Amino acid sequence: MEVLKVENLTYNFPDEEEPLLDEINFALEKGEFVLLSGESGTGKSILLSCLNGVIPHIWQGNLQGNIIFYGKNSYQMSFQEITEIAGTVLQDVEAQIFHLQVEDELVFGLENLGLTEEDIKKRLDKILPLVNLEAQANVQFLSGGQKQRLILGAVLAMLPKIILLDEPLANLDLESAHYFLAFLSELSKQGKTIVMIEHRLDLAAQYVDRLLYLADGKIKIDCKEKNIIREKEKEKRNSILVDRENNSCPDVPVLKIKNLSFAYSGKEILHNVNLEIMQGEKIIVLGENGCGKSTLLKILAGVNKKFLADEFQVTNQKIGFVLQNPNHQLFMQTVEQEVSLNAPDHASAEEFLILFGLHNLKERHPLTLSQGQKRLLALAAIAVSNPSLLLLDEPTIGQDYKSLGKIIEALNWLNREKGTTIITVTHDQKAAECLADKVIVLSGGTVQKTGQKELIYQYFTNWRGR
């Protein structure tokens, strides 16, 4: 049964002649699990915004072609009618959160649907185990990955017929990502049609039924062969070379922590953390969602100050911190102005625009960029100031392999040429392999293990035995 048909869909932004989407055509059957992939900035999120009615009901622009749900053209449907059919999880989950308590957020959509209190409770009881969050937990204290699970649960609780997901794995640890993909696969077998934007083809390939690959505004690949999907992922992934040589770092500690503990509202997040990091080291921090990785970076950056420690020494005078959500760090009117803000001179700004692959976007407003491009920009805008210690919270989220390669190349250049000490929190195995001299694994708020690159492979294969 055909549930969605897209015919000659073309879209361009207001006052722009070049179409971002150019005569897109495809149809989806009931129960299909479709992976929508492509390089950053190619229009994947725009396509989802056309499917869920945001374009043209909220965003303007020149939209042509047809989108047909169950035989009815979307032009004949109200925004509410479309949202009752197609539920959406946005790339920026914080833009989708309205309540301060987990339970209130999960039932918000159900209340708007007019469900009875009894039906709401039944759905809540099924969704809570999926999101693995306490019903009374305060949303503002959740990690990025936990917020991702919360919004996924809130959308799924509404039981849409078509589920549209914009990089839902972005903030999930490896185990959570696999469990969630398995859950989506089961939903598709039960008749739900799922369209998921995702760059992590290595995770998604074994679960999805079909790949739509978007490039230059067109569907370049429409494939149902899992082997082809895996081979395309392998080809892209192998194009990023891992630096197998550890840097020779001077025996000068830049950070020493002894028995550090930190709590939010009486709940301990970090417990007796001990670390010693040397000048010029590249550190990768791994761990499950909510284990305290982002909290640790915020303490090192001086954002969280009410911690307890027997010893806390950061000898660097200049610290750069790139947040998990790039929208919190972008303020200027153009990409060029954003990078120039902290640059020592114009030449440095130009150098970093080129280094991070942003030179062709320098006249664009930062908020018109894709989430992947925004993260590149936030990273460039901080790195251009030449911090001696650079703290990165999930800098590779939303990056295709080409952009991931640029990030890795740029960060290794900073480390090699400028002597920058880099601490990176990531869920991405390839990024971890390319950016590690030393690996720290957090679990339950404590340092579980420290080691060399071999620990990365051990960590990323360990979930299979759980």
SULLIN-V658210 format. One record per residue. N is the residue number from 1. RES is the residue in one small letter. PHI is phi in degrees with one decimal (NA if undefined). BURIAL is b if it has 16 or more other ideal C-beta (glycine too) atoms within 10 Angstrom, else e. D_CENTER is the distance of its C-alpha to the mean C-alpha in Angstrom with 2 decimals. Layout:
# SULLIN-V658210
N RES PHI BURIAL D_CENTER
N RES PHI BURIAL D_CENTER
This chain:
# SULLIN-V658210
1 m NA e 32.66
2 e -81.8 e 30.75
3 v -104.4 b 28.39
4 l -147.2 b 26.70
5 k -134.7 b 28.12
6 v -113.3 b 26.90
7 e -122.6 e 29.78
8 n 48.4 e 29.79
9 l -75.2 b 26.82
10 t -130.4 b 26.70
11 y -147.5 b 24.91
12 n -139.6 b 25.00
13 f -64.0 e 24.22
14 p -55.2 e 27.29
15 d 66.5 e 29.62
16 e -119.6 e 27.88
17 e -83.5 e 29.93
18 e -73.6 e 27.52
19 p -71.5 b 25.79
20 l -81.4 b 22.04
21 l -116.3 b 22.76
22 d -131.6 b 26.13
23 e 52.7 e 28.07
24 i -80.1 b 25.42
25 n -136.7 e 27.22
26 f -169.7 b 26.27
27 a -134.9 e 27.21
28 l -119.8 b 25.65
29 e -94.9 e 27.77
30 k -59.0 e 27.61
31 g 86.8 b 25.55
32 e -77.1 b 23.60
33 f -113.7 b 20.09
34 v -112.1 b 18.72
35 l -98.9 b 15.82
36 l -103.3 b 15.15
37 s -130.3 b 14.01
38 g 147.9 b 14.91
39 e -66.4 b 14.22
40 s -59.8 b 12.12
41 g 82.9 b 14.41
42 t -90.9 b 16.55
43 g 105.4 b 16.42
44 k -62.9 b 14.27
45 s -67.7 b 13.02
46 i -64.2 b 16.64
47 l -61.1 b 18.05
48 l -63.0 b 16.32
49 s -68.2 b 17.69
50 c -72.6 b 21.05
51 l -67.9 b 20.98
52 n -91.6 b 20.29
53 g 88.7 b 22.89
54 v -58.0 b 20.96
55 i -103.3 b 22.62
56 p -106.8 b 25.55
57 h -68.4 b 26.04
58 i -117.2 e 23.85
59 w -88.7 e 22.80
60 q -96.5 e 25.73
61 g 141.8 b 26.42
62 n -97.0 e 28.52
63 l -111.8 b 27.64
64 q -131.2 e 29.98
65 g 100.6 e 30.35
66 n -129.0 e 30.07
67 i -123.9 b 27.58
68 i -121.0 b 29.59
69 f -102.8 b 28.75
70 y 49.1 e 31.41
71 g 84.2 e 33.90
72 k -113.7 e 33.41
73 n -68.7 e 32.20
74 s -62.4 b 29.38
75 y -63.9 e 31.60
76 q -94.8 e 33.98
77 m -113.8 b 31.46
78 s -77.9 e 30.41
79 f -59.2 e 26.82
80 q -63.0 e 27.50
81 e -61.9 e 28.84
82 i -66.9 b 25.75
83 t -67.7 b 23.41
84 e -72.6 e 25.77
85 i -91.6 b 25.21
86 a -115.6 b 21.52
87 g -94.2 b 18.97
88 t -125.9 b 15.53
89 v -109.8 b 12.17
90 l -75.2 b 10.49
91 q -67.4 b 7.06
92 d -96.2 b 8.13
93 v -64.9 b 9.49
94 e -64.6 e 11.84
95 a -72.8 e 13.62
96 q -110.4 b 14.59
97 i -98.6 b 16.12
98 f -119.4 e 19.87
99 h -115.4 e 21.52
100 l -92.1 e 21.90
101 q -119.6 e 22.59
102 v -55.4 b 20.64
103 e -60.8 b 23.61
104 d -62.8 e 24.14
105 e -68.7 b 20.62
106 l -66.4 b 21.01
107 v -97.0 b 24.45
108 f -56.8 e 23.94
109 g -66.0 b 23.52
110 l -65.8 b 26.31
111 e -64.8 e 28.62
112 n -69.8 e 28.08
113 l -79.0 e 29.04
114 g 82.3 e 32.24
115 l -69.4 b 32.06
116 t -73.0 e 34.70
117 e -60.3 e 34.08
118 e -66.4 e 34.92
119 d -66.7 e 32.45
120 i -61.6 b 29.65
121 k -64.6 e 30.49
122 k -63.0 e 30.52
123 r -68.9 b 27.03
124 l -62.4 b 25.75
125 d -63.4 e 27.41
126 k -82.1 e 25.59
127 i -81.6 b 22.09
128 l -55.6 b 22.25
129 p -62.6 e 22.51
130 l -65.7 b 19.44
131 v -79.3 b 17.15
132 n 55.4 e 19.17
133 l -130.1 b 19.58
134 e -74.0 e 22.89
135 a -57.6 e 24.19
136 q -96.2 e 25.45
137 a -65.5 b 22.52
138 n -82.0 e 21.68
139 v -61.2 b 18.25
140 q -67.1 e 18.15
141 f -99.3 e 18.38
142 l -79.7 b 15.46
143 s -74.1 b 12.54
144 g -58.8 b 8.95
145 g -66.3 b 8.91
146 q -67.6 b 12.32
147 k -63.6 b 11.58
148 q -60.5 b 9.21
149 r -63.8 b 12.32
150 l -60.7 b 14.61
151 i -68.7 b 13.62
152 l -57.6 b 13.58
153 g -65.6 b 16.99
154 a -63.8 b 18.26
155 v -72.9 b 17.77
156 l -65.5 b 19.19
157 a -62.7 b 22.07
158 m -82.5 b 23.29
159 l 52.5 e 23.92
160 p -68.9 b 23.06
161 k -76.2 b 24.62
162 i -119.9 b 21.71
163 i -113.6 b 18.08
164 l -109.7 b 15.50
165 l -125.2 b 11.84
166 d -102.3 b 9.14
167 e 53.8 b 6.31
168 p -70.0 b 7.38
169 l -87.5 b 6.76
170 a -52.4 b 3.09
171 n -105.9 b 5.07
172 l -92.6 b 8.24
173 d -70.1 b 10.91
174 l -60.1 b 12.89
175 e -63.6 e 15.61
176 s -62.3 b 13.72
177 a -63.6 b 11.82
178 h -67.1 b 15.32
179 y -63.7 e 17.02
180 f -69.3 b 14.82
181 l -62.6 b 15.33
182 a -63.7 e 18.97
183 f -64.7 e 19.15
184 l -63.1 b 17.96
185 s -60.4 b 20.47
186 e -66.8 e 23.12
187 l -60.6 b 22.47
188 s -64.6 b 23.00
189 k -65.8 e 26.21
190 q -87.2 e 27.32
191 g 110.8 e 27.09
192 k -77.5 b 23.72
193 t -96.6 b 22.37
194 i -125.3 b 18.63
195 v -118.4 b 16.64
196 m -125.1 b 13.07
197 i -79.9 b 10.93
198 e -162.9 b 9.28
199 h -90.2 b 9.59
200 r -83.8 b 10.27
201 l -62.5 b 13.84
202 d -61.5 b 15.27
203 l -81.5 b 13.95
204 a -82.8 b 14.55
205 a -55.5 b 17.86
206 q -74.4 e 20.11
207 y -105.8 b 19.20
208 v -84.4 b 19.17
209 d -96.4 e 22.47
210 r -157.6 b 21.75
211 l -116.5 b 19.72
212 l -111.0 b 19.74
213 y -110.0 b 18.86
214 l -99.7 b 18.77
215 a -153.0 e 20.28
216 d 54.9 e 22.54
217 g 77.3 b 22.18
218 k -128.4 b 23.64
219 i -78.0 b 22.97
220 k -88.3 e 24.00
221 i -132.6 e 23.56
222 d -131.1 e 24.31
223 c -135.6 e 24.71
224 k -113.5 e 25.38
225 e -91.3 e 26.17
226 k -60.6 e 23.71
227 n -63.5 e 25.37
228 i -67.1 e 24.65
229 i -61.5 b 20.95
230 r -65.6 e 20.92
231 e -65.1 e 23.09
232 k -65.7 b 20.91
233 e -64.0 b 17.91
234 k -62.4 e 20.39
235 e -60.7 e 21.83
236 k -66.7 b 18.67
237 r -65.8 e 17.57
238 n -72.4 e 21.11
239 s -72.4 e 21.26
240 i -95.1 b 19.33
241 l -86.6 e 22.07
242 v -89.3 e 21.83
243 d -77.3 b 24.12
244 r -82.1 e 26.35
245 e -96.6 e 28.38
246 n -73.8 e 27.79
247 n -69.5 e 28.54
248 s -86.0 e 31.85
249 c -98.8 b 31.09
250 p -65.0 e 33.98
251 d -80.7 e 34.99
252 v -123.6 e 34.03
253 p -71.2 e 31.80
254 v -106.0 b 29.48
255 l -150.8 b 28.11
256 k -133.3 e 30.08
257 i -129.0 b 29.18
258 k -131.2 e 31.55
259 n 53.4 e 31.12
260 l -85.3 b 28.37
261 s -133.3 b 27.57
262 f -149.7 b 25.63
263 a -135.5 e 25.66
264 y -106.8 e 24.29
265 s 47.4 e 27.12
266 g 85.3 e 29.01
267 k -99.7 e 26.20
268 e -73.0 e 25.80
269 i -101.0 b 22.28
270 l -122.0 b 23.52
271 h -137.7 b 26.93
272 n 49.6 e 29.14
273 v -81.1 b 26.55
274 n -123.3 e 28.43
275 l -143.3 b 27.09
276 e -139.7 e 28.81
277 i -122.3 b 27.02
278 m -94.7 b 29.07
279 q -57.6 b 29.01
280 g 83.5 b 27.01
281 e -75.1 b 25.15
282 k -110.1 b 21.58
283 i -109.5 b 20.16
284 i -108.0 b 17.22
285 v -110.2 b 16.42
286 l -113.5 b 15.41
287 g 158.6 b 15.67
288 e -70.8 b 14.79
289 n -57.6 b 12.89
290 g 83.1 b 15.33
291 c -86.4 b 17.46
292 g 110.4 b 17.51
293 k -62.7 b 15.35
294 s -65.2 b 14.07
295 t -61.2 b 17.59
296 l -61.1 b 19.19
297 l -62.1 b 17.54
298 k -64.7 b 18.65
299 i -67.8 b 22.10
300 l -63.7 b 22.35
301 a -81.4 b 21.46
302 g 86.8 e 24.11
303 v -76.2 e 22.01
304 n -97.9 b 23.07
305 k -116.0 e 26.77
306 k -90.7 e 28.44
307 f -113.1 b 28.13
308 l -114.2 e 30.95
309 a -160.1 b 31.69
310 d -73.0 e 34.86
311 e -150.3 e 33.67
312 f -147.7 b 30.88
313 q -128.8 e 31.28
314 v -122.2 b 28.95
315 t -84.8 e 31.25
316 n -69.0 b 28.96
317 q -92.2 e 29.94
318 k -128.8 e 26.94
319 i -115.9 b 23.42
320 g -107.3 b 20.26
321 f -130.8 b 17.14
322 v -103.7 b 13.72
323 l -73.5 b 11.80
324 q -65.1 b 8.27
325 n -101.9 b 8.63
326 p -66.0 b 10.40
327 n -61.6 e 12.51
328 h -79.6 e 14.41
329 q -123.9 b 15.70
330 l -108.7 b 16.76
331 f -128.4 e 20.38
332 m -87.9 e 22.47
333 q -87.2 e 23.72
334 t -137.5 e 22.79
335 v -60.0 b 20.48
336 e -61.5 b 23.66
337 q -64.0 b 24.62
338 e -63.3 b 21.28
339 v -73.3 b 21.77
340 s -70.8 b 25.52
341 l -55.9 e 25.28
342 n -107.6 b 25.04
343 a -76.2 b 26.60
344 p -67.4 e 30.09
345 d -161.3 e 31.41
346 h -63.2 e 30.79
347 a -61.6 e 30.95
348 s -66.3 b 28.11
349 a -60.7 b 25.91
350 e -62.7 b 26.83
351 e -60.2 b 26.24
352 f -78.1 b 22.64
353 l -61.3 b 21.91
354 i -71.9 e 23.21
355 l -58.2 b 21.63
356 f -99.3 b 18.04
357 g 68.7 b 19.04
358 l -110.7 b 19.16
359 h -60.7 e 22.95
360 n -74.0 e 23.20
361 l -109.1 b 20.94
362 k -64.0 b 22.84
363 e -90.0 e 24.63
364 r -74.6 b 21.66
365 h -73.8 e 20.64
366 p -54.1 b 17.23
367 l -77.6 e 16.20
368 t -90.8 e 17.09
369 l -79.1 b 14.47
370 s -69.5 b 11.40
371 q -61.4 b 8.04
372 g -63.2 b 8.04
373 q -67.9 b 11.61
374 k -61.7 b 11.24
375 r -68.2 b 9.45
376 l -59.7 b 12.33
377 l -66.1 b 14.72
378 a -60.2 b 13.91
379 l -66.1 b 14.35
380 a -62.6 b 17.49
381 a -66.6 b 18.88
382 i -87.1 b 18.94
383 a -64.6 b 19.97
384 v -65.4 b 22.83
385 s -81.2 b 24.62
386 n 56.6 b 25.24
387 p -69.4 b 24.31
388 s -78.7 b 26.01
389 l -126.8 b 23.20
390 l -113.8 b 19.57
391 l -108.0 b 16.95
392 l -124.1 b 13.31
393 d -104.2 b 10.62
394 e 54.3 b 7.56
395 p -72.7 b 8.61
396 t -101.4 b 7.52
397 i -60.7 b 3.75
398 g 76.8 b 4.92
399 q -101.7 b 8.27
400 d -71.7 b 11.22
401 y -66.8 b 13.80
402 k -63.9 e 15.91
403 s -69.2 b 13.50
404 l -59.9 b 12.55
405 g -61.3 b 16.32
406 k -63.3 b 16.90
407 i -62.0 b 14.76
408 i -62.4 b 16.57
409 e -61.2 b 19.84
410 a -66.8 b 19.58
411 l -68.7 b 18.79
412 n -65.4 b 21.54
413 w -65.6 e 23.82
414 l -59.4 b 23.34
415 n -65.9 b 24.13
416 r -75.4 e 27.05
417 e -89.2 e 28.61
418 k -105.3 e 27.94
419 g 73.6 e 27.93
420 t -68.0 b 24.67
421 t -82.9 b 23.67
422 i -124.7 b 19.91
423 i -116.5 b 18.06
424 t -121.0 b 14.49
425 v -93.0 b 12.34
426 t -154.0 b 10.14
427 h -106.2 b 9.61
428 d -95.6 b 10.26
429 q -64.3 b 14.03
430 k -63.8 b 14.85
431 a -61.2 b 13.40
432 a -62.3 b 15.28
433 e -62.4 b 18.37
434 c -85.6 b 18.50
435 l -122.0 b 18.05
436 a -118.4 b 20.22
437 d -98.3 b 23.81
438 k -142.2 b 23.47
439 v -123.7 b 21.21
440 i -121.0 b 21.01
441 v -110.4 b 20.05
442 l -96.7 b 19.80
443 s -151.1 e 20.82
444 g 60.5 e 22.07
445 g 85.6 b 22.06
446 t -124.6 b 24.25
447 v -78.0 b 24.14
448 q -81.3 e 24.77
449 k -147.8 e 25.14
450 t -132.7 e 25.27
451 g -178.1 e 26.04
452 q -96.6 e 25.57
453 k -60.0 b 23.28
454 e -58.7 e 24.93
455 l -67.2 b 23.18
456 i -63.8 b 19.80
457 y -61.4 e 21.33
458 q -61.0 e 22.94
459 y -65.1 b 19.82
460 f -78.0 b 17.82
461 t -104.4 e 20.94
462 n -66.6 e 22.05
463 w -60.4 e 20.17
464 r -65.2 e 22.57
465 g -89.7 e 25.45
466 r -83.9 e 24.30
